[in-house]
């Protein structure tokens, strides 16, 4: 497993995203879209059997085969590394966030809007410059757990099958886990994704607190904001890192008509976004080091 881990991280760092035509997550998305067309949501409790059938089909198609991959041979290690690297996406996400940072620096708001639109599920059409910047900070904070900590955590405790299983539910949640559009159709997926993210989101939070402490910020203010606002997003997990970072940055992160995290003590700025990106880089490095450490301990 350790060779798979190292090769996958190096691939993600040096090359980035696997081509979309051979990307398992894209295949999961295509399968889900096909299934939705063939068995469309009925907006009633009759959707439960349909969603269960979708989950079974996707798991049998994408998770079950990984149970039979023998990592004793070189080719199987390469195959496993390729599959594992598709479960996390720091390289791609960091590239997009860096592009976004440059666009904000150059005040190219409309170009930044297009990039933000590709990173979040909310409608960004009429968001102001500051709202877009806040949205970028939010998605950066949230994606540390979803895109890095969680898949690596599940790889460490359950190998490739569990990492893929996590990515399956995370992808399905992104596609059909919306209360407004797929209340019944996506409810099982959304709840399962919440459960799977309970531990990784809290590991990420601990890492963020650790970074703040070693930066010399000993204020309890971020913890107060965390405690007050942690569940305002409606998720038991997503609001943790976002609320905490709102406290660290002393800004207010808002989704119109839904929630506000933190207090409006200082303006949202490119400097705040820069700090958030630094937190992300350090957090991901710590997750990689911890993952490698646990795998090495498992070899002893």
C-alpha positions as CSV (number, residue, x, y, z in Angstrom):
1,X,0.0,0.0,0.0
2,X,2.8,2.4,0.7
3,X,4.1,2.3,-2.9
4,X,0.6,3.0,-4.1
5,X,0.3,5.9,-1.8
6,X,3.7,7.5,-2.8
7,X,3.2,7.0,-6.6
8,X,-0.3,8.4,-6.4
9,X,0.8,11.5,-4.5
10,X,3.7,12.1,-6.9
11,X,1.5,11.7,-9.9
12,X,-1.0,14.2,-8.5
13,X,1.7,16.6,-7.5
14,X,3.8,16.4,-10.7
15,X,1.1,15.8,-13.4
16,X,-2.2,16.6,-11.8
17,X,-5.6,15.3,-12.8
18,X,-6.0,12.0,-14.8
19,X,-7.5,12.6,-18.3
20,X,-11.2,12.9,-18.1
21,X,-11.8,10.1,-20.6
22,X,-10.2,7.6,-18.3
23,X,-11.2,9.1,-15.0
24,X,-13.3,6.8,-12.8
25,X,-15.0,9.7,-11.0
26,X,-16.2,11.0,-14.5
27,X,-17.4,7.5,-15.2
28,X,-19.3,7.5,-11.9
29,X,-20.9,10.8,-12.9
30,X,-21.8,9.5,-16.4
31,X,-23.4,6.4,-14.8
32,X,-25.4,8.5,-12.4
33,X,-26.6,10.8,-15.2
34,X,-27.7,7.9,-17.3
35,X,-29.5,6.3,-14.4
36,X,-31.3,9.6,-13.6
37,X,-32.5,9.8,-17.2
38,X,-33.7,6.2,-17.2
39,X,-35.2,6.3,-13.7
40,X,-35.9,10.0,-13.1
41,X,-36.8,11.3,-9.6
42,X,-40.5,11.2,-8.7
43,X,-40.2,13.6,-5.8
44,X,-41.8,11.2,-3.4
45,X,-40.9,8.3,-1.1
46,X,-40.9,6.1,-4.2
47,X,-37.5,7.5,-5.0
48,X,-35.9,5.5,-2.2
49,X,-35.8,2.2,-4.1
50,X,-34.5,4.0,-7.1
51,X,-31.7,5.6,-5.2
52,X,-30.8,2.3,-3.5
53,X,-30.6,0.7,-6.9
54,X,-28.3,3.4,-8.2
55,X,-26.0,3.0,-5.2
56,X,-25.9,-0.7,-5.7
57,X,-25.1,-0.4,-9.4
58,X,-22.3,2.2,-8.8
59,X,-20.8,0.2,-6.0
60,X,-20.8,-3.1,-7.9
61,X,-19.4,-1.4,-11.0
62,X,-16.6,0.8,-9.4
63,X,-15.9,-0.5,-5.9
64,X,-16.2,-4.3,-6.1
65,X,-13.5,-4.8,-8.8
66,X,-10.9,-3.1,-6.5
67,X,-11.4,-5.9,-4.0
68,X,-9.7,-8.3,-6.5
69,X,-6.7,-6.2,-7.3
70,X,-3.6,-8.0,-6.1
71,X,-0.9,-5.4,-5.3
72,X,2.0,-8.0,-5.3
73,X,2.9,-7.3,-8.9
74,X,4.3,-4.1,-10.4
75,X,1.5,-3.7,-12.9
76,X,-1.1,-4.0,-10.2
77,X,0.7,-1.4,-8.1
78,X,0.6,1.0,-11.0
79,X,-3.1,0.3,-11.6
80,X,-3.9,0.8,-7.9
81,X,-1.9,4.0,-7.9
82,X,-3.8,5.3,-10.9
83,X,-7.2,4.4,-9.3
84,X,-6.2,5.9,-5.9
85,X,-5.0,9.2,-7.4
86,X,-8.4,9.7,-8.8
87,X,-10.0,9.7,-5.3
88,X,-8.2,12.9,-4.3
89,X,-7.4,16.1,-6.2
90,X,-5.0,18.5,-4.6
91,X,-3.0,19.1,-7.7
92,X,-6.0,20.1,-9.8
93,X,-7.7,22.0,-7.0
94,X,-4.5,23.9,-6.1
95,X,-4.0,24.9,-9.8
96,X,-7.5,26.2,-10.0
97,X,-7.2,28.1,-6.7
98,X,-3.9,29.6,-7.8
99,X,-5.5,30.7,-11.1
100,X,-8.3,32.2,-9.1
101,X,-5.9,34.1,-6.8
102,X,-4.2,35.7,-9.8
103,X,-7.5,36.7,-11.4
104,X,-8.6,38.4,-8.1
105,X,-5.2,40.1,-7.9
106,X,-5.8,41.5,-11.4
107,X,-9.4,42.5,-10.6
108,X,-10.7,40.2,-13.4
109,X,-13.9,39.6,-11.6
110,X,-15.9,38.0,-14.5
111,X,-13.0,35.6,-15.3
112,X,-12.8,34.7,-11.6
113,X,-16.6,34.1,-11.6
114,X,-16.2,31.4,-14.3
115,X,-13.5,29.6,-12.2
116,X,-15.6,29.8,-9.0
117,X,-18.6,28.5,-10.9
118,X,-16.6,25.4,-11.7
119,X,-15.7,24.8,-8.1
120,X,-19.0,25.3,-6.3
121,X,-22.6,24.2,-6.7
122,X,-24.3,27.5,-5.8
123,X,-25.4,30.0,-8.4
124,X,-22.6,32.7,-8.7
125,X,-24.2,34.7,-11.5
126,X,-24.9,37.8,-9.5
127,X,-22.4,37.6,-6.7
128,X,-20.3,40.7,-6.1
129,X,-16.5,40.7,-6.2
130,X,-16.3,40.3,-2.4
131,X,-18.9,37.5,-2.4
132,X,-16.9,35.6,-5.0
133,X,-13.8,36.1,-2.9
134,X,-15.6,34.8,0.2
135,X,-16.9,31.9,-1.9
136,X,-13.4,31.0,-2.9
137,X,-12.2,31.1,0.7
138,X,-15.1,28.8,1.7
139,X,-14.5,26.2,-1.0
140,X,-10.8,26.2,-0.2
141,X,-11.5,25.5,3.5
142,X,-14.1,22.8,2.8
143,X,-12.1,21.0,0.1
144,X,-9.2,20.3,2.4
145,X,-11.3,17.6,4.1
146,X,-13.4,16.5,1.1
147,X,-10.6,16.3,-1.5
148,X,-7.6,15.3,0.6
149,X,-8.1,14.2,4.2
150,X,-11.1,11.9,3.7
151,X,-9.9,9.8,0.7
152,X,-6.4,9.4,2.3
153,X,-8.0,8.5,5.7
154,X,-10.1,5.8,4.1
155,X,-7.2,4.5,2.1
156,X,-5.1,4.1,5.2
157,X,-7.8,2.3,7.2
158,X,-9.3,0.2,4.3
159,X,-7.1,0.4,1.3
160,X,-8.2,1.1,-2.2
161,X,-11.8,-0.3,-1.9
162,X,-12.7,2.1,1.0
163,X,-11.1,5.1,-0.7
164,X,-13.1,4.4,-3.9
165,X,-16.3,3.8,-1.8
166,X,-15.8,7.2,-0.2
167,X,-15.3,8.9,-3.5
168,X,-18.5,7.2,-4.8
169,X,-20.7,8.6,-2.1
170,X,-19.0,12.0,-2.2
171,X,-19.6,12.2,-6.0
172,X,-23.2,11.0,-5.7
173,X,-23.8,13.5,-2.9
174,X,-22.5,16.3,-5.2
175,X,-24.8,15.2,-8.0
176,X,-28.0,14.2,-6.2
177,X,-27.6,15.2,-2.5
178,X,-29.4,18.5,-2.9
179,X,-32.4,18.9,-0.6
180,X,-34.2,21.3,-3.0
181,X,-33.9,19.2,-6.1
182,X,-33.6,15.6,-4.9
183,X,-35.0,15.4,-1.4
184,X,-36.0,11.7,-1.6
185,X,-33.7,10.7,-4.4
186,X,-30.6,11.8,-2.7
187,X,-31.4,11.6,0.9
188,X,-29.7,8.2,1.5
189,X,-26.6,9.4,-0.4
190,X,-26.4,12.7,1.5
191,X,-26.8,11.0,4.9
192,X,-24.1,8.4,4.1
193,X,-21.7,11.1,2.9
194,X,-22.3,13.0,6.1
195,X,-21.4,9.9,8.1
196,X,-18.3,9.2,6.1
197,X,-17.1,12.7,6.6
198,X,-17.5,12.9,10.3
199,X,-14.0,11.8,11.2
200,X,-12.1,13.3,8.3
201,X,-13.7,16.7,8.8
202,X,-12.7,16.7,12.5
203,X,-9.1,15.6,11.7
204,X,-8.9,18.5,9.3
205,X,-10.2,20.9,11.9
206,X,-7.6,19.7,14.4
207,X,-4.9,20.3,11.8
208,X,-6.1,23.8,11.2
209,X,-6.1,24.5,14.9
210,X,-2.6,23.1,15.1
211,X,-1.4,25.4,12.3
212,X,-3.0,28.4,14.0
213,X,-1.3,27.7,17.3
214,X,2.1,27.3,15.7
215,X,1.6,30.5,13.7
216,X,1.6,32.2,17.1
217,X,-2.1,33.0,17.2
218,X,-3.2,32.0,20.7
219,X,-6.6,33.8,20.6
220,X,-9.7,31.7,21.5
221,X,-11.8,33.9,19.2
222,X,-11.7,31.4,16.2
223,X,-12.8,28.6,18.6
224,X,-15.7,30.8,19.8
225,X,-16.8,31.3,16.2
226,X,-16.4,27.6,15.5
227,X,-18.6,26.7,18.4
228,X,-21.2,29.3,17.5
229,X,-21.4,28.8,13.7
230,X,-20.3,25.2,13.1
231,X,-23.8,23.8,12.1
232,X,-25.2,26.9,10.4
233,X,-24.5,25.4,6.9
234,X,-26.9,22.6,7.6
235,X,-24.1,20.0,7.4
236,X,-22.6,18.3,10.4
237,X,-19.2,18.6,8.8
238,X,-18.8,21.3,6.1
239,X,-19.2,24.2,8.5
240,X,-16.4,23.1,10.8
241,X,-13.4,24.2,8.8
242,X,-15.3,27.2,7.2
243,X,-16.5,28.6,10.5
244,X,-13.1,28.1,12.1
245,X,-11.3,29.8,9.3
246,X,-13.8,32.7,9.3
247,X,-12.7,33.1,12.9
248,X,-9.0,32.9,12.1
249,X,-9.4,35.4,9.3
250,X,-11.8,37.6,11.3
251,X,-14.2,37.8,8.3
252,X,-17.8,36.9,7.6
253,X,-18.5,34.2,5.1
254,X,-22.0,34.3,3.7
255,X,-24.3,32.3,1.5
256,X,-27.2,34.6,0.7
257,X,-30.4,33.6,2.6
258,X,-28.8,30.5,3.9
259,X,-26.0,31.2,6.5
260,X,-23.4,33.7,7.7
261,X,-20.2,32.4,9.4
262,X,-18.0,34.6,11.5
263,X,-18.2,38.3,12.3
264,X,-17.6,41.1,9.9
265,X,-14.6,42.5,11.8
266,X,-12.3,42.9,8.8
267,X,-13.0,43.1,5.1
268,X,-12.7,40.1,2.8
269,X,-9.6,40.7,0.8
270,X,-7.0,39.0,-1.5
271,X,-4.7,38.9,1.6
272,X,-7.2,36.8,3.5
273,X,-7.5,34.5,0.5
274,X,-3.7,34.2,0.5
275,X,-3.7,33.2,4.2
276,X,-6.4,30.6,3.4
277,X,-4.3,29.1,0.6
278,X,-1.2,28.9,2.9
279,X,-3.4,27.0,5.4
280,X,-4.5,24.6,2.7
281,X,-0.9,23.9,1.6
282,X,0.3,23.3,5.1
283,X,-2.7,21.1,5.9
284,X,-2.3,19.0,2.9
285,X,1.4,18.5,3.6
286,X,0.5,17.4,7.2
287,X,-2.1,15.0,5.9
288,X,0.4,13.5,3.5
289,X,3.1,13.1,6.2
290,X,0.6,11.6,8.6
291,X,-0.6,9.2,6.0
292,X,2.9,8.1,5.1
293,X,3.7,7.7,8.7
294,X,0.8,5.5,9.5
295,X,1.5,3.3,6.5
296,X,5.2,3.0,7.5
297,X,4.1,2.0,11.0
298,X,1.9,-0.7,9.5
299,X,4.9,-2.2,7.8
300,X,6.9,-2.5,11.1
